[in-house]
């Protein structure tokens, strides 16, 4: 059994043990809120006016082209909604790395504070009153470690996301689409070398509410990596897909888990069937949030 299959089976087993005691017994589906429904994507909901949330987001990235590669990012975020259809999120993150024998990367085993982020979202269309929901998000971050090599660096990036979603079956099935573009600037502290790169891509997801407050589905992402912030020189591409599960733990708390595996990819000037130079083989994300 592969590592991805084993991990997915464990997650499903964990959720199956939680369902009987955690979910309401009513057979009526609850309203679907897509704000925190997905793992690697975003929905168009942004919360209600005056709403405040504390969120923990843990992201793991595993396996490169040879050797051992594990990167873990733990981010704590504070979200609040100061105006209708507008959400602000500020966050701080720590990074942990275990890199050993990976071609092109120095061996590292460390954990340190990584950086801070600011996420702004504005909803232009509400799917409850329009044919579909439409939200634009701008997330900017500054890091003191390179997220791939773990080298000390000054790293700045901005991720622009256009999100669209629509309920295919009211309160039962929802579909979402994201269009993403992320330019990044990095200057490595040890050498002074500067690097500019960008990532662009699209993603789709479908989630179904099988019990009140419990949704399962999947996300598929196609990503392209470029040298230069203006999509200058193509460097590689990858297709990721995997399951997502969302569980409403209580009226104020929630849990989201997503696992994504690279199904196909290719770095430039290569005949490989996976791009393990610009991307990882597996990615996982666990999100816990609570309103206060």
C-alpha positions in Angstrom: 0.0 0.0 0.0 1.4 3.5 -0.9 2.1 6.2 1.6 -0.8 8.3 0.2 -3.3 5.5 0.3 -2.4 4.5 3.8 -2.7 8.1 5.1 -6.1 8.6 3.3 -7.4 5.4 4.9 -6.3 6.6 8.4 -8.1 9.9 7.9 -11.3 8.3 6.7 -11.2 6.0 9.8 -10.7 8.9 12.1 -13.6 10.8 10.7 -15.8 7.7 10.8 -15.2 7.5 14.6 -16.1 11.1 15.0 -19.4 11.2 13.1 -21.7 9.4 15.4 -21.0 11.6 18.4 -20.2 14.9 16.7 -22.9 15.3 14.1 -26.6 16.2 14.7 -29.1 13.4 14.2 -31.4 15.5 12.1 -31.7 14.3 8.5 -32.1 17.9 7.1 -29.0 19.4 5.5 -27.6 22.6 6.9 -26.7 25.7 4.9 -23.3 25.4 3.2 -20.7 28.0 4.1 -17.8 27.8 1.7 -15.5 30.2 3.5 -13.5 27.4 5.2 -14.8 24.4 3.3 -11.7 23.6 1.2 -8.1 22.8 2.0 -6.0 24.2 -0.8 -8.7 26.4 -2.4 -10.9 29.2 -1.1 -14.7 29.6 -1.3 -16.5 32.9 -2.0 -18.1 33.3 1.5 -16.3 35.8 3.8 -18.2 35.6 7.0 -20.8 37.9 8.6 -20.3 41.5 9.7 -18.5 41.6 13.0 -17.5 38.0 13.0 -14.1 37.0 14.5 -12.3 33.7 14.2 -9.0 32.2 15.4 -7.6 29.6 13.0 -4.8 27.1 13.1 -3.5 25.9 9.7 -0.9 23.1 9.4 0.5 22.3 6.0 2.8 19.5 5.2 4.8 18.9 2.0 6.6 15.6 1.4 8.9 13.9 -1.1 11.2 15.3 -3.7 13.3 13.7 -6.5 15.4 11.4 -4.2 16.5 11.5 -0.6 14.2 12.6 2.2 12.1 15.7 2.1 9.6 16.9 4.7 8.5 20.5 5.2 5.9 21.5 7.8 4.3 25.0 8.1 2.2 25.9 11.2 0.3 29.2 10.9 -1.9 30.9 13.4 -4.4 33.4 11.9 -6.8 35.9 13.2 -9.8 36.7 11.0 -12.4 39.5 11.3 -15.1 41.0 9.1 -15.1 44.8 9.6 -17.6 45.5 6.7 -20.2 43.6 4.7 -18.5 41.3 2.1 -15.0 42.2 3.3 -12.7 40.0 5.4 -9.2 40.7 6.9 -6.9 38.0 8.1 -3.5 38.4 9.7 -1.2 35.5 10.5 2.2 34.3 11.8 3.9 31.0 10.9 6.6 28.6 12.0 8.5 26.3 9.7 10.0 22.8 10.3 12.2 21.1 7.8 13.9 17.7 7.5 16.0 17.6 4.2 18.5 14.8 3.7 20.1 13.6 0.4 17.8 15.6 -1.9 19.6 16.5 -5.2 20.2 20.2 -5.4 19.3 20.9 -1.8 21.5 21.2 1.3 20.8 18.8 4.2 18.9 20.6 6.9 17.0 19.7 10.0 15.6 22.8 11.7 12.5 24.6 13.1 12.2 28.3 13.3 9.8 31.3 13.0 9.1 31.7 9.3 7.2 34.9 8.8 3.9 36.8 8.7 1.0 37.3 6.3 -2.0 39.5 5.5 -5.0 38.2 3.6 -7.7 40.5 2.2 -10.9 39.2 0.6 -13.8 41.0 -1.0 -17.0 39.3 -2.2 -18.5 40.9 -5.3 -21.4 38.4 -5.8 -23.2 36.4 -3.2 -24.4 33.0 -4.7 -27.5 33.2 -2.5 -28.8 36.2 -4.5 -26.8 35.8 -7.7 -26.3 32.9 -10.2 -22.9 32.2 -8.6 -20.6 33.6 -5.9 -17.5 35.7 -6.9 -14.7 36.8 -4.5 -11.3 38.3 -5.1 -8.5 37.6 -2.6 -5.1 39.2 -2.1 -2.7 37.4 0.3 0.8 38.9 0.8 3.5 37.4 3.0 7.0 38.0 4.2 9.3 35.1 5.2 12.8 34.8 6.7 13.2 31.3 5.4 12.9 30.0 1.8 9.9 27.7 1.8 11.6 25.0 -0.3 15.3 25.0 0.7 14.8 26.3 4.3 17.8 28.6 3.7 17.8 32.0 5.5 16.4 34.5 3.1 14.3 37.6 2.6 11.2 36.3 0.8 8.2 38.3 -0.3 5.2 37.0 -2.2 1.7 38.0 -3.2 -1.0 35.5 -4.1 -4.0 36.7 -6.2 -7.0 34.5 -6.3 -10.3 34.8 -8.2 -12.9 32.4 -6.6 -16.2 31.3 -8.1 -18.6 28.8 -6.5 -22.2 27.6 -6.9 -24.5 25.2 -5.2 -25.4 22.5 -7.7 -27.9 21.0 -5.3 -29.1 23.5 -2.7 -27.6 22.7 0.8 -26.2 19.4 -0.6 -23.6 19.8 -3.3 -21.3 22.8 -4.1 -18.8 23.3 -6.8 -15.9 25.8 -6.8 -13.3 27.2 -9.2 -10.1 29.1 -8.4 -7.8 31.0 -10.7 -4.4 31.8 -9.1 -1.3 33.9 -9.7 1.6 34.2 -7.2 4.8 36.2 -7.9 7.6 35.9 -5.4 10.9 37.7 -4.7 13.7 36.0 -2.7 17.2 37.1 -1.7 19.3 34.5 0.0 21.2 35.7 3.1 24.3 33.5 2.7 25.1 34.4 -0.9 23.1 37.6 -1.6 21.7 36.0 -4.8 18.3 37.2 -5.8 15.6 35.0 -7.3 12.3 35.9 -8.9 9.7 33.3 -9.7 5.9 33.0 -10.1 3.3 30.3 -10.0 0.0 30.3 -11.9 -2.8 27.8 -12.2 -6.4 26.8 -11.7 -8.3 24.5 -9.4 -11.7 22.9 -9.2 -13.5 21.2 -6.3 -16.8 19.5 -5.6 -18.1 18.9 -2.0 -21.2 17.0 -0.9 -23.0 17.2 2.5 -23.6 13.6 3.4 -24.7 14.4 7.0 -25.6 17.7 8.6 -22.3 19.6 9.1 -20.2 16.8 7.4 -19.0 17.3 3.8 -16.6 15.2 1.7 -15.3 15.7 -1.8 -12.1 16.4 -3.7 -9.9 19.1 -5.1 -7.9 19.1 -8.3 -5.2 21.7 -9.1 -3.1 22.4 -12.1 0.0 24.5 -11.4 2.7 26.0 -13.6 6.0 27.4 -12.3 7.9 30.2 -14.1 11.2 31.9 -13.7 10.5 35.6 -13.3 7.5 37.3 -11.7 5.9 38.0 -15.1 5.5 34.4 -16.2 8.7 34.9 -18.2 10.4 31.5 -18.6 8.5 28.3 -18.1 10.1 26.0 -15.5 7.6 23.1 -14.9 4.0 22.0 -14.3 2.1 19.6 -12.1 -1.4 18.2 -11.6 -2.5 17.6 -8.0 -5.7 15.8 -6.8 -7.0 14.4 -3.6 -9.8 14.1 -1.0 -11.1 16.8 1.2 -13.3 16.5 4.3 -15.1 19.2 6.4 -16.5 18.6 9.8 -18.5 21.1 11.9 -17.5 20.1 15.4 -19.8 22.5 17.2 -21.7 25.8 16.6 -18.4 27.7 16.9 -15.7 25.2 15.8 -14.8 23.4 12.6 -12.2 21.1 11.1 -11.0 20.7 7.5 -8.6 18.1 6.2 -7.2 17.8 2.6 -4.7 15.5 1.0 -3.2 16.2 -2.4 -1.0 13.9 -4.5 0.9 14.9 -7.7 -0.6 12.7 -10.4 1.3 14.1 -13.3 4.0 16.7 -13.9 7.1 17.6 -15.9 9.9 20.0 -15.3 11.2 21.8 -18.4 13.7 20.0 -20.6 12.8 16.6 -19.0 10.8 13.5 -19.9 9.9 12.7 -16.3 6.3 11.9 -15.5 6.4 14.0 -12.3 7.8 17.4 -11.5 9.6 16.9 -8.2 12.0 19.8 -8.9 9.5 22.6 -8.6 6.8 20.8 -6.6 6.4 18.0 -4.0 4.9 14.5 -4.4 2.4 14.9 -1.6 0.8 17.8 0.2 -1.5 17.7 3.2 -3.4 20.4 5.2 -5.3 20.4 8.5 -7.3 23.5 9.5 -9.0 24.1 12.8 -11.0 27.2 13.5 -13.1 28.6 16.3 -15.4 31.7 16.4 -15.2 34.0 19.5 
